[in-house]
Every structure is written in C-alpha cells, then in structure tokens.
Amino acid sequence: MPRKPKKHSHSLRHRLVTFSPFARSKAMATRNRGATKVIEKPKLQNKDLATSSFNGFKNNGKDKTQQSGSSASSDDEEFEGDVQADFVFFDPKPSDFHGVKVLLQTYLDNLQWDLSGFVDLILGQPTVGTVVKIENDEDDAVYSVVSALNLGRYKDSKCVLELKDYLLKVCRDMDVKGKLKSLVGEHVQDVGLLVSQRVVNLPPQLLPPLYNGLFDEVEWATEDEPTEELQSSFRFKFYLIISKIYKHKSADQNGGTVKNGEETLIYNRPEDEIFFMLSSWSFSFPSHAQQVTANELKNYRPMGLVMVVEASKISSFRKQLHSLIDE
C-alpha cells in the first residue's frame, strides 16, 4: 500500500519571531551539514517565540487546580531585535544527530547513559517522528524533535535498558513502582515512549500540527510498514511520557496549599497539563540537572514527571491541545 502523505501542509502566518539567547545558542550548538530537503511536512511562520504560559494541574489525579502562572526560563532573556523565520517539519535523518542530542541532554536529568544510542534509535525511525528547523537556515539547527519508540522493539538496546532502570530507581511510590514494573516488563510490547523535546521558546502554535503529525504517522505505520512485525510494533496501547515540572517548596506543607496566590505546580510544557489530566497514573521525583535562577521560580524546585496515558485517550488529547492553543 502506498504511504499516505505525512501531514497536510498549512501555514500560521505572522511576521516576527523573537529568539532568546538561550534558545538560539541551544539550537545552534552544533551544525548539521546535510542538505535541507522538505519531506511533506508543513511549513509554519510564527510571531512569538516567547515561552508558553504555564497552567496549574491536579495533584496526582485527585484535585484539579485551574490557575494561570507566569512562564520563565533560566536563560530566558530578550534577544535584541526581531527575526523572521519559517519553521519547517522534516523527517529525522542521520545528519540531525548532534542537534537532537543537544535537545535531549537532560532528558533523564543528570544521568550518564547511552544518549547517543537513544538518538540513533530516534533517527533510525524516519517514518514516525519529526524534527523542526528554520527554512534555509545554513546551520541546519534543530529546534524540536518528537517521536514514539516501541520499548518492546528496542528492549535489548543499552539505552532502553538504562532508561527503564533509571525510572524504576527514581520511582519512590511502591504502588506506582509495581505498575511501572508491569508496564516495562510484561506489557512492554504495548508501550510507546513518547519523546518530545524542544527549545524553551518554540511557538506554541506549532504544537497541534506537530503532535497531529506524530499520531497520524503512528496510525499509518500500522498499515504501511513493510512487515507485520513492524506494523504491530506501532499498535500502542499506552504512551509513556517523561517531562519536567516545578513544584512549590511549600507544596508538601499545609495540606498541599500554597499561600500568596502562587501555583502548587507549574508545567514546563503547556501540553503536559492535558497529558496529566488524561493519565492513568504518574509520579514525580527530584531533578538535579535543572538550575532555577529565574526570580519567578525562586520558590519552586525542579522535578521530573513521568506519566502513562492510554492510547485510546489520544484523540481527546488532540482536541484539548487545539482548544488550549487556540484560546
């Protein structure tokens, strides 16, 4: 069966893009010298590269708090001047190695693990996954990467073994740890590791087409991959998501309430609120790689967040993400 078009091309037309020094330096930390070629991925233009606003969220699936908060980044300072940019979606390719690796440097906090092998898995799966770049950028810098890797398919890879061991180590809730062991053990063939990393101030308008493209590719892969084994590997029943949040230092006191109108928890990425609300279970753990220097986050400590979302909830996620970004 011929492969379907990967994404429907469309544009979000705005005139100006503002880069923070952090985002620019992170995305351009390395150069990829491969030729730039669009592979049926949408081209988008955006105005604001300011960090997306964060929202409050429910505490471990029980109490939902809808509050707005201010966004911040440890290096989020204004870049003097505006830059016009056309963001383009590409299939991952080997020449993206260094750019993707830079984005994933703190994916597992400060763990020394086989990150290079992990990046190779992502780049070795071009039919499901996307990297975002700026059109005609001579540096060929990578500003975002999304992918979904079947943990069962790669269960013997060193990087996947280290990732599973790390998650089991940092999970302190024994009930949740039992669920995690089952997920990455007997149910591992059904688990898609949803990898989504980007520079701190990528336009939020890119998120709906980015995630729509990923989940469309997953669906198409169940029909279009060359073997039944590969097709089956994309029939996920669960998605495992590793992200980051900021937790108020007083959140564990006074029954979890925080005074002075501050949020108990702040998301690092706006879509994570939706994933959390849809998650079957989750857990958080202290993060050591992130350094909180922004004044707005002085009362918060960085935390890792692990969530498990049933694949049947993805259609709801896509609708809610559109609503969130379109507000």
C-alpha positions in Angstrom: 0.0 0.0 0.0 1.4 3.4 -0.9 2.4 5.5 2.0 -0.1 8.3 2.8 1.0 11.9 2.8 2.5 12.5 6.2 0.9 15.8 7.1 -1.3 18.3 5.4 0.6 21.5 4.6 -0.7 24.7 6.1 0.7 27.9 7.5 0.4 30.0 10.6 1.3 33.4 9.2 2.9 36.0 11.5 5.6 38.5 10.8 8.1 38.4 13.5 9.9 35.9 15.6 11.8 36.8 18.8 14.6 34.5 19.9 16.0 34.3 23.4 19.8 33.9 23.6 19.2 30.5 25.3 17.1 29.1 22.5 19.3 30.3 19.8 22.5 29.1 21.4 21.0 25.7 22.3 19.6 25.1 18.8 22.9 26.2 17.1 25.2 24.4 19.5 26.2 22.2 16.6 26.0 22.3 12.9 24.4 19.7 10.7 25.9 19.7 7.2 23.4 17.6 5.4 21.3 19.1 2.6 18.0 20.6 3.6 15.1 18.8 1.9 11.4 19.2 2.9 9.7 15.8 3.1 5.9 16.5 3.0 5.9 18.3 6.4 4.1 21.5 7.0 5.7 24.9 6.8 4.8 27.4 9.5 5.5 31.0 10.3 5.1 32.4 13.8 5.4 35.6 15.6 6.1 34.9 19.2 8.9 32.6 20.4 8.2 33.7 24.0 7.9 30.8 26.5 4.4 29.4 26.6 2.3 30.2 29.7 2.0 27.5 32.3 -1.2 26.2 33.9 -2.0 24.6 37.2 -2.8 21.0 37.4 -4.5 18.4 39.5 -2.4 16.7 42.2 -1.7 13.1 41.3 -5.1 12.6 39.6 -7.2 13.8 42.5 -7.6 17.6 42.9 -7.6 19.7 39.8 -6.4 23.3 40.1 -7.1 25.7 37.2 -4.8 28.6 37.7 -2.6 30.7 35.4 1.0 31.2 36.1 3.9 33.1 34.6 6.4 31.4 32.4 10.1 31.5 32.9 13.4 30.1 31.8 16.8 30.1 33.5 18.3 31.9 30.4 15.1 33.5 29.0 16.3 37.0 28.2 15.1 39.1 25.3 17.1 38.9 22.1 17.6 42.4 20.8 15.7 42.7 17.6 13.2 40.5 15.7 14.0 37.7 13.3 11.6 36.4 10.7 11.6 32.7 10.4 9.7 29.9 8.5 9.5 26.8 10.6 9.5 23.6 8.6 8.9 20.0 9.6 11.3 17.3 8.4 11.7 13.6 8.8 14.6 12.8 11.1 17.9 11.9 9.3 21.4 10.9 10.5 22.8 14.4 10.0 20.4 15.7 12.7 22.3 13.6 15.3 24.1 16.5 17.1 21.1 18.8 17.1 18.8 16.2 18.5 21.4 15.1 21.1 21.7 18.7 22.3 17.9 18.9 22.9 18.0 15.6 24.8 21.0 16.4 27.1 18.8 16.5 30.3 16.1 14.1 29.1 17.0 11.8 32.0 18.1 14.6 34.3 21.9 14.3 35.0 22.1 10.6 34.3 25.2 9.4 32.4 23.6 7.0 30.0 23.8 5.9 26.3 22.2 9.1 25.0 24.0 8.6 21.6 22.4 5.2 21.2 19.0 6.7 22.1 19.4 9.4 19.5 20.3 6.8 16.9 17.0 5.0 17.7 15.0 8.2 17.0 16.9 9.0 13.8 16.7 5.4 12.6 12.9 5.6 12.6 12.1 8.3 10.0 8.6 7.1 9.2 7.4 8.1 12.7 8.9 11.2 14.1 9.6 14.9 13.2 12.3 17.5 13.6 11.6 21.2 13.4 14.0 23.6 11.7 14.1 27.0 10.2 13.8 27.1 6.4 17.0 28.0 4.6 19.0 28.0 7.9 22.6 27.5 6.9 23.3 26.0 10.4 20.5 23.4 9.9 19.8 23.7 13.6 17.1 21.5 15.2 14.6 23.4 17.3 12.3 20.5 18.3 12.1 16.7 18.0 9.1 14.4 18.5 9.0 10.6 18.2 7.3 7.5 19.6 9.5 4.4 20.2 8.2 1.0 21.0 10.0 -0.1 24.2 9.5 -3.7 23.4 11.0 -3.4 20.0 14.2 -1.9 21.5 14.1 -3.7 24.8 17.6 -5.1 24.4 19.2 -1.8 23.5 21.5 -0.4 26.1 19.9 3.0 26.2 16.4 1.5 26.7 17.6 -0.8 29.5 19.3 2.2 31.2 16.1 4.3 30.8 13.9 1.6 32.4 16.4 1.1 35.3 16.5 4.8 35.9 12.7 5.2 36.0 12.4 2.3 38.4 15.1 3.8 40.6 13.6 7.3 40.9 10.0 6.0 41.5 9.6 6.0 45.3 5.9 5.2 45.4 5.8 1.4 45.8 2.3 1.0 44.4 3.2 3.0 41.3 6.5 1.2 41.0 4.6 -2.1 40.7 2.6 -0.6 37.9 5.8 0.7 36.3 7.5 -2.7 36.5 4.5 -4.4 34.8 4.4 -1.7 32.1 8.0 -2.0 31.2 8.0 -5.8 31.8 5.1 -8.0 30.7 3.4 -5.2 28.8 6.5 -3.6 27.2 5.4 -4.6 23.6 2.4 -2.3 24.0 4.3 0.8 25.2 5.3 3.7 23.1 7.8 6.1 24.6 6.6 9.5 23.5 9.7 11.7 23.2 9.1 15.4 22.8 11.9 17.9 23.4 12.3 21.5 22.1 14.0 24.8 22.7 12.4 26.7 25.5 10.5 29.3 23.5 9.3 27.5 20.4 6.0 29.0 19.3 3.1 27.1 20.9 1.2 27.4 17.7 3.4 24.6 16.3 2.3 22.1 18.9 -1.1 21.0 17.4 0.4 20.2 13.9 3.5 18.7 15.5 1.5 16.2 17.6 -1.1 15.6 15.0 1.6 14.7 12.6 3.2 12.3 15.1 0.0 10.4 15.9 -1.1 10.3 12.3 2.2 8.7 11.4 1.8 6.1 14.2 -1.6 5.2 12.8 -0.3 5.0 9.2 2.6 2.9 10.3 0.2 0.2 11.5 -0.7 -0.3 7.8 2.3 1.0 5.8 5.3 -0.6 7.5 6.8 -3.3 5.3 6.3 -6.2 7.7 3.6 -7.3 10.0 6.0 -7.3 12.9 6.8 -3.6 12.3 3.2 -2.7 11.8 2.3 -4.4 15.1 5.0 -2.5 16.9 3.1 0.7 16.4 -0.2 -0.5 17.7 0.5 1.1 21.1 -1.9 0.6 24.0 0.0 3.0 26.3 2.2 6.1 25.9 5.0 6.7 28.5 5.9 10.3 28.8 8.9 11.8 30.7 8.7 15.5 31.3 9.6 18.2 33.9 7.6 20.4 36.3 8.3 23.0 39.0 6.9 22.2 42.5 6.4 24.9 45.1 8.7 24.5 48.1 5.7 24.7 50.4 3.6 22.3 48.5 4.1 19.5 51.0 3.0 21.6 53.9 -0.4 22.8 55.0 -2.2 20.1 53.1 -0.7 20.9 49.8 -2.0 24.5 49.7 0.3 27.4 48.9 -0.2 31.0 50.1 0.4 34.2 48.3 -1.6 33.1 45.3 1.2 31.0 43.8 0.6 27.8 42.0 1.4 24.5 43.7 2.9 23.1 40.5 4.0 24.7 37.2 4.3 22.8 33.9 7.4 23.0 31.8 5.3 22.4 28.7 1.7 23.5 28.3 0.6 20.2 26.7 1.7 18.3 29.8 -1.3 19.5 31.8 -3.5 17.7 29.3 -1.4 14.5 29.4 -1.6 14.6 33.2 -5.3 15.0 33.3 -5.7 12.1 30.9 -3.0 9.9 32.5 -3.9 6.6 34.2 -1.1 7.1 36.7 2.0 9.2 37.2 4.8 10.0 39.6 7.3 12.8 40.2 10.9 12.9 41.5 13.6 15.5 42.3 15.5 16.8 39.3 19.2 17.8 39.7 20.1 19.0 36.1 17.8 22.0 36.1 19.0 25.1 37.7 16.3 27.6 38.9 17.7 31.1 38.5 14.6 33.0 37.3 13.1 35.2 40.0 9.6 34.0 39.2 10.6 30.5 40.2 12.6 31.2 43.3 10.0 29.5 45.5 10.0 26.3 43.3 12.1 23.3 42.9 12.5 21.4 39.6 11.0 17.9 39.4 10.8 15.1 36.9 7.4 13.9 35.9 6.5 10.5 34.4 3.0 9.9 33.1 1.3 6.9 31.4 -1.6 7.7 29.1 -3.8 5.1 27.4 -3.6 5.3 23.6 -7.4 5.5 23.5 -7.1 8.9 25.1 -5.0 10.5 22.4 -8.0 11.7 20.3 -9.1 13.6 23.4 -5.6 15.0 23.8 -5.5 16.3 20.3 -8.8 18.1 20.7 -7.9 19.6 24.0 -4.5 20.7 22.7 -6.1 22.6 19.9 -8.5 24.2 22.3 -5.7 25.2 24.6 -3.5 26.8 21.9 -6.4 28.5 20.1 -7.6 30.3 23.3 
